[in-house]
Amino acid sequence: MVYTGPRRVKTFVSGLDEQIESGVPVGTVNIVSGTPGSMKSSFAYNLLYHNAHKIGLRGLYISMEQDVESIKAQMNRLGMAEKTNKLIVEDYESLEKKLATSEFQKIKFEHDWISRIRMYLESFDRDAVDLLVIDSLDALYALTDVENPRKELFHFFKTLRETETTCFLISEMTQNSDKFSKFGVEEFLCDGIIHLDFKRTGTILARLERYIGIIKLRNTNFSTQYFPLQHVEGRFKILTGDDLEL
């Protein structure tokens, strides 16, 4: 029987792809949500990094919070130091320089970085980027006067889909919140929600244990279980029931 389902992008989290029909559907827009310290940025960069090195997919990581050098230094410490021309990292300053070129000077949007990012993505050739990470939505909103979230985010998500890239948008959660995004409308507009969480275990010698769960993933049969998430020897992996029994 010939498989006719959507093509997939591997997460390169050992054990996770088997829980989501071998990966995230190509061309979808997904939210990676969690509280500070849950390794959202590392998870997303890991996905781009290994797809670039092992599959040859072209990745673009846009950080609205950290500069390029600090991101690379952070990821180097996590074992992702090898360079490749398949993965480009942009930050606020590098984007601002590119958007100041004559191609974009016609439009004035000082307090509208959503429009800036939209125009930047629309300037690409259709096959220039396979995977896109925006880190984070909250930082993007802080640089934008969002007056009508439903309308403005609808057009933003529409632009992301039209690029035909597989997108991962990082979203900050507050502790004990059940909202995966700032406005809530993002959760309806996106195709998938990947939730990273942690809890403190123990008493005197307490430690943090991280977890990952798939809340939503269109066109995919997926486990609703939360799995312990570990980063060991430069690789992410989940622990399944079988692992815990061992």
Phi, psi and chi 1 to 4 in degrees:
 res  aa     phi    psi   chi1   chi2   chi3   chi4
   1 MET       -  128.3 -177.8  175.7  179.3      -
   2 VAL   -81.9  130.4  178.0      -      -      -
   3 TYR   -73.0  127.2  176.1   68.9      -      -
   4 THR  -119.3   10.4   57.4      -      -      -
   5 GLY   -75.4 -178.7      -      -      -      -
   6 PRO   -67.4  147.8   24.4  -33.8      -      -
   7 ARG   -65.7  156.1  -68.4 -179.9  -63.9  128.6
   8 ARG  -124.8  150.7  -57.1  -84.7  168.7  172.4
   9 VAL  -111.9  124.2  171.5      -      -      -
  10 LYS   -69.9  142.9  -71.2 -178.6  175.0  -66.7
  11 THR   -83.7  -20.1   64.7      -      -      -
  12 PHE    57.7   32.3  -77.5   96.5      -      -
  13 VAL  -104.1  112.5  175.2      -      -      -
  14 SER   -56.1  123.9  179.1      -      -      -
  15 GLY    94.6  -21.8      -      -      -      -
  16 LEU   -78.4  -41.2 -179.2   60.4      -      -
  17 ASP   -61.0  -31.5  -69.3  -38.5      -      -
  18 GLU   -66.1  -19.7  -70.0   82.3   -8.4      -
  19 GLN   -89.1   -8.0  -54.1  -64.8  -30.3      -
  20 ILE  -132.3   41.6   53.6  174.4      -      -
  21 GLU    56.7   38.9  -65.8 -170.4   16.8      -
  22 SER    83.7    2.2   78.3      -      -      -
  23 GLY   153.4 -176.6      -      -      -      -
  24 VAL   -85.8  132.8  176.5      -      -      -
  25 PRO   -57.3  136.2  -26.9   35.7      -      -
  26 VAL   -63.4  141.4  167.9      -      -      -
  27 GLY    82.8    8.7      -      -      -      -
  28 THR   -95.3  162.5   54.1      -      -      -
  29 VAL  -112.3  120.4 -179.9      -      -      -
  30 ASN  -126.4  145.5  -53.9  -81.9      -      -
  31 ILE  -101.5  132.1  -68.4  175.2      -      -
  32 VAL  -108.9  107.4  179.3      -      -      -
  33 SER  -118.0  147.2 -172.8      -      -      -
  34 GLY   172.7  169.5      -      -      -      -
  35 THR   -77.7  163.6   53.2      -      -      -
  36 PRO   -56.3  136.0  -26.3   35.2      -      -
  37 GLY    92.7    0.2      -      -      -      -
  38 SER   -87.5    2.4   56.1      -      -      -
  39 MET    72.7   34.4  -62.0 -169.5   79.9      -
  40 LYS   -61.2  -50.1  -58.3 -179.6  -62.2  -61.0
  41 SER   -63.5  -41.3  -61.2      -      -      -
  42 SER   -65.4  -41.4  -58.1      -      -      -
  43 PHE   -59.2  -47.0  168.2   86.9      -      -
  44 ALA   -68.4  -42.8      -      -      -      -
  45 TYR   -65.2  -40.2 -168.2   95.2      -      -
  46 ASN   -56.0  -42.1  175.4   82.8      -      -
  47 LEU   -62.7  -46.7 -169.5  152.7      -      -
  48 LEU   -66.4  -43.7  -95.0   60.4      -      -
  49 TYR   -60.6  -51.0  177.7   87.2      -      -
  50 HIS   -73.9  -31.5  -72.2  -67.8      -      -
  51 ASN   -67.8  -33.1  -88.7  -69.3      -      -
  52 ALA   -68.4  -47.0      -      -      -      -
  53 HIS   -75.1  -37.8  -81.1  -79.0      -      -
  54 LYS  -102.2  -27.5  -63.2  177.5 -179.5  177.8
  55 ILE  -109.6  -24.3  -49.9  -65.7      -      -
  56 GLY    86.6   16.2      -      -      -      -
  57 LEU   -77.6  144.3  -63.5 -177.6      -      -
  58 ARG   -89.8  123.8  -66.5  149.7  -61.5 -170.9
  59 GLY  -115.7  146.3      -      -      -      -
  60 LEU  -127.7  121.1  171.6   62.2      -      -
  61 TYR  -110.5  114.9 -170.1  103.0      -      -
  62 ILE  -106.0  115.6  -62.5  177.3      -      -
  63 SER  -106.7  123.6  174.2      -      -      -
  64 MET   -97.8    4.8  -55.2  -56.3  -63.2      -
  65 GLU  -119.0  -46.2  -61.3  178.3  -13.7      -
  66 GLN  -108.5  157.2  -66.4  177.9  -94.2      -
  67 ASP   -84.1  164.0   62.3   74.9      -      -
  68 VAL   -56.9  -45.3  171.0      -      -      -
  69 GLU   -65.1  -39.5  -68.1  -51.7  -46.5      -
  70 SER   -69.4  -35.0   66.5      -      -      -
  71 ILE   -63.5  -49.1  -67.4  168.3      -      -
  72 LYS   -63.2  -38.7  -70.6 -176.3  176.3  179.9
  73 ALA   -63.8  -41.6      -      -      -      -
  74 GLN   -63.0  -44.5  176.0 -173.9  -19.7      -
  75 MET   -73.0  -30.1  -61.1  -51.1  162.5      -
  76 ASN   -59.7  -40.7  -73.9   -6.6      -      -
  77 ARG   -66.3  -21.4  -72.4 -166.2  -68.6  -88.5
  78 LEU   -94.2   10.1  -68.4  174.9      -      -
  79 GLY    92.2   12.6      -      -      -      -
  80 MET  -113.9   68.2  -66.2  178.5  -80.7      -
  81 ALA  -102.2  -24.1      -      -      -      -
  82 GLU   -64.5  133.0 -170.4  177.3  -11.4      -
  83 LYS   -86.0  151.3  -65.0 -178.2  179.2  179.6
  84 THR  -153.3  144.8  171.2      -      -      -
  85 ASN   -80.9    2.6   59.9    5.3      -      -
  86 LYS   -88.5   -7.0  -62.6  -73.1 -174.0  178.9
  87 LEU  -128.2  117.8  174.9   54.1      -      -
  88 ILE  -111.0  135.8  -61.6  170.2      -      -
  89 VAL  -115.9  126.8 -178.8      -      -      -
  90 GLU  -118.2  149.3  -60.5  -83.1   16.9      -
  91 ASP  -127.0 -176.1   60.2   17.4      -      -
  92 TYR   -54.4  -48.3  178.6   95.3      -      -
  93 GLU   -69.5  -43.2  -71.5 -170.5   -2.0      -
  94 SER   -65.7  -36.2   64.1      -      -      -
  95 LEU   -67.8  -41.3  -81.1  177.9      -      -
  96 GLU   -61.1  -37.5 -162.1  159.7   44.6      -
  97 LYS   -65.3  -42.7  -71.0  176.9 -177.9  177.0
  98 LYS   -67.9  -37.1  -70.2 -178.9  178.8  178.5
  99 LEU   -75.9  -10.6  -68.5  166.9      -      -
 100 ALA   -87.0   -1.9      -      -      -      -
 101 THR   -71.1  166.4   61.6      -      -      -
 102 SER   -58.5  -27.6   57.7      -      -      -
 103 GLU   -61.1  -30.5 -177.1 -179.6   -7.4      -
 104 PHE  -112.2   -5.1  -59.6  100.9      -      -
 105 GLN   -65.6  -20.6  -78.6  179.3   -9.6      -
 106 LYS   -64.1  -26.5  -61.3  179.6  -82.1 -172.4
 107 ILE  -108.0  130.9  -62.0 -178.3      -      -
 108 LYS  -102.8  117.0  -56.4  -64.1 -178.4 -176.7
 109 PHE  -148.1   63.6   33.6   41.7      -      -
 110 GLU   -57.7  -41.2  -69.3 -178.2   10.9      -
 111 HIS  -111.2   36.5  -57.9  -69.1      -      -
 112 ASP  -141.0   74.6 -173.4   -1.2      -      -
 113 TRP   -74.2  -18.6  -93.6   86.3      -      -
 114 ILE   -61.5  -45.5  -73.0 -179.6      -      -
 115 SER   -66.3  -37.4  -68.2      -      -      -
 116 ARG   -60.7  -47.9  -71.8 -173.4  177.7 -162.7
 117 ILE   -64.1  -40.5  -63.3  -65.3      -      -
 118 ARG   -58.2  -46.6  -77.0  178.1   62.2 -169.4
 119 MET   -66.0  -38.7  -75.0 -158.2   62.8      -
 120 TYR   -62.0  -45.5  179.5   57.7      -      -
 121 LEU   -67.3  -37.2  -63.3  176.4      -      -
 122 GLU   -68.2  -19.0  -72.9  169.3  -11.1      -
 123 SER   -78.2  -13.5   70.9      -      -      -
 124 PHE   -75.8  150.6  -68.8  150.5      -      -
 125 ASP   -65.3  150.9  -67.0  -27.6      -      -
 126 ARG   -57.1  -31.8 -174.3   57.3   59.4   92.3
 127 ASP  -105.1   20.7   60.0  -10.0      -      -
 128 ALA   -77.8  -30.8      -      -      -      -
 129 VAL  -134.3  134.3  176.2      -      -      -
 130 ASP   -96.7  -38.8  -60.2  -57.2      -      -
 131 LEU  -128.9  137.7  -55.2  172.9      -      -
 132 LEU  -132.3  133.6  168.8   68.6      -      -
 133 VAL  -121.1  133.2  169.0      -      -      -
 134 ILE  -116.5  121.1  -62.8  178.6      -      -
 135 ASP  -126.3   99.1 -174.4    4.1      -      -
 136 SER  -132.4  170.5   65.4      -      -      -
 137 LEU   -59.9  -40.1  -77.2  177.1      -      -
 138 ASP   -64.2  -39.6  -58.9   77.6      -      -
 139 ALA   -67.4  -36.6      -      -      -      -
 140 LEU   -63.4  -42.6 -168.5   58.7      -      -
 141 TYR   -64.8  -36.1  -62.0  154.6      -      -
 142 ALA   -64.5  -22.2      -      -      -      -
 143 LEU  -100.9   13.6  -64.0  165.9      -      -
 144 THR  -138.0  137.8  -55.7      -      -      -
 145 ASP   -84.3   93.2  -64.7  -31.3      -      -
 146 VAL   -88.2  100.8 -176.8      -      -      -
 147 GLU   -91.8  -33.6  -62.4  177.6   -2.4      -
 148 ASN  -131.3   83.6 -172.5  -26.1      -      -
 149 PRO   -54.7  -43.0  -24.2   33.8      -      -
 150 ARG   -61.0  -45.6 -177.3  170.8  -68.4  -85.7
 151 LYS   -71.8  -47.9  178.7 -179.4  178.1 -178.8
 152 GLU   -67.8  -39.7  -67.6  173.5   46.6      -
 153 LEU   -74.8  -30.2  -67.0  178.6      -      -
 154 PHE   -58.3  -46.9  171.4   81.8      -      -
 155 HIS   -69.0  -34.4  -70.8  -65.4      -      -
 156 PHE   -65.4  -48.0 -178.2   52.0      -      -
 157 PHE   -64.9  -34.1  -83.5   63.0      -      -
 158 LYS   -62.7  -43.0 -177.5  173.2 -179.0  -71.9
 159 THR   -61.5  -43.2  -62.1      -      -      -
 160 LEU   -59.3  -43.3  -66.7  174.8      -      -
 161 ARG   -66.6  -36.6  -75.0 -163.3  176.4   84.9
 162 GLU   -67.8  -21.5  -72.6  172.8  -11.5      -
 163 THR   -71.5  -18.7   65.1      -      -      -
 164 GLU    65.3   15.5  -61.4 -176.4    3.7      -
 165 THR   -84.4  163.5   62.6      -      -      -
 166 THR   -95.8  117.7  -52.6      -      -      -
 167 CYS  -108.4  143.8  -54.9      -      -      -
 168 PHE  -130.2  114.0  -61.6   87.9      -      -
 169 LEU  -106.4  119.4  -47.0  176.5      -      -
 170 ILE   -83.0  133.2  -65.4  176.7      -      -
 171 SER  -130.5  131.4  176.5      -      -      -
 172 GLU   -85.2  137.0  -65.3  -74.4  -11.7      -
 173 MET  -114.3  149.4  -67.3  179.0   69.0      -
 174 THR   -89.9  154.7   56.1      -      -      -
 175 GLN   -58.0  137.0 -158.9   70.8   41.8      -
 176 ASN    67.2   15.5  -59.1  -41.3      -      -
 177 SER   -88.6  149.1  172.3      -      -      -
 178 ASP  -106.6   11.5   58.1   -2.7      -      -
 179 LYS   -97.5  129.8  -74.3 -177.9   61.9  177.3
 180 PHE   -94.0   -0.7  -61.5  104.7      -      -
 181 SER  -153.5  165.6   58.7      -      -      -
 182 LYS   -65.4  -47.3 -179.6  177.2  178.0   63.6
 183 PHE   -99.3  -17.5  -62.8  109.5      -      -
 184 GLY    88.8  -33.0      -      -      -      -
 185 VAL   -64.1  -28.6   65.7      -      -      -
 186 GLU   -58.7  -33.2  -58.5   95.7  -34.4      -
 187 GLU   -69.4  -24.8  -63.2  163.9   32.3      -
 188 PHE   -86.7  -32.8  -62.9   97.4      -      -
 189 LEU   -77.8  -28.6  -67.1  171.4      -      -
 190 CYS   -79.0  164.8   72.8      -      -      -
 191 ASP   -94.3  -24.6  -60.4  -63.0      -      -
 192 GLY  -148.8  150.9      -      -      -      -
 193 ILE  -129.7  119.6  -59.5  173.5      -      -
 194 ILE  -109.1  120.1  -58.5  168.9      -      -
 195 HIS  -107.7  122.5 -179.2 -151.8      -      -
 196 LEU  -107.2  132.0  -78.5   78.3      -      -
 197 ASP  -140.8  165.4 -162.1    9.1      -      -
 198 PHE  -148.6  159.3   62.3   78.7      -      -
 199 LYS  -140.9  156.8   68.4  176.9 -178.3  178.8
 200 ARG   -91.1  130.7 -172.6  174.3   63.1 -176.2
 201 THR  -119.6  154.3   61.0      -      -      -
 202 GLY    87.9  177.9      -      -      -      -
 203 THR  -120.1  -80.9   52.0      -      -      -
 204 ILE   -68.6  -49.2  -62.8  174.8      -      -
 205 LEU  -103.7   66.9  -62.7  175.4      -      -
 206 ALA   -71.1  152.5      -      -      -      -
 207 ARG  -143.9  162.8   66.4 -171.5 -177.1  113.7
 208 LEU   -95.1  135.7  -65.7  178.9      -      -
 209 GLU  -118.2  127.3  -68.7 -173.6  -10.9      -
 210 ARG   -95.1  150.2  -67.9 -175.0  172.9   86.8
 211 TYR  -136.4  156.4  -65.6   85.0      -      -
 212 ILE  -134.8  138.3 -172.7  168.3      -      -
 213 GLY  -139.9  147.9      -      -      -      -
 214 ILE   -98.3  115.0  -53.0  -60.7      -      -
 215 ILE   -87.9  -35.9  -54.1  -59.3      -      -
 216 LYS  -154.2  138.0  172.0 -177.4  179.4 -179.6
 217 LEU  -160.9   99.0 -159.0   57.9      -      -
 218 ARG   -61.9  148.5  -72.7  176.2  178.1  155.3
 219 ASN    59.3   30.8  -61.8  -44.1      -      -
 220 THR  -144.4  134.8  -56.8      -      -      -
 221 ASN   -86.8  123.6  -67.7  -44.3      -      -
 222 PHE  -139.5  155.1   59.4   89.8      -      -
 223 SER   -73.8  139.0  171.3      -      -      -
 224 THR   -92.2    7.7   56.7      -      -      -
 225 GLN   -78.8  147.1 -179.4  179.9  -17.3      -
 226 TYR   -89.9  131.5  -87.4   74.9      -      -
 227 PHE  -111.3  138.9  -62.7   96.7      -      -
 228 PRO   -57.6  134.4  -25.0   35.3      -      -
 229 LEU  -114.4  127.5  177.0   67.6      -      -
 230 GLN  -126.0  151.4  -63.3 -175.7  -17.0      -
 231 HIS  -120.3  108.0 -172.2  -91.6      -      -
 232 VAL  -129.9  126.9 -179.3      -      -      -
 233 GLU    52.2   45.2  -63.4  179.3   -7.1      -
 234 GLY    79.3    9.1      -      -      -      -
 235 ARG  -132.2  144.3  -62.4  -65.1  175.5   87.8
 236 PHE   -87.1  145.1  -80.8  101.7      -      -
 237 LYS  -152.3  154.2   70.0  173.6 -175.0  176.3
 238 ILE  -105.6  159.0   64.0  167.7      -      -
 239 LEU  -109.1  123.5  -60.8  179.1      -      -
 240 THR   -94.2  178.3   64.3      -      -      -
 241 GLY   -57.3  -39.9      -      -      -      -
 242 ASP   -62.7  -40.8  -67.5  -21.8      -      -
 243 ASP   -64.0  -42.2  -63.8  -40.4      -      -
 244 LEU   -69.2  -30.5  -63.7  173.8      -      -
 245 GLU   -67.8  -32.6  -73.7  177.5    8.1      -
 246 LEU   -69.9      -  -65.8  173.5      -      -
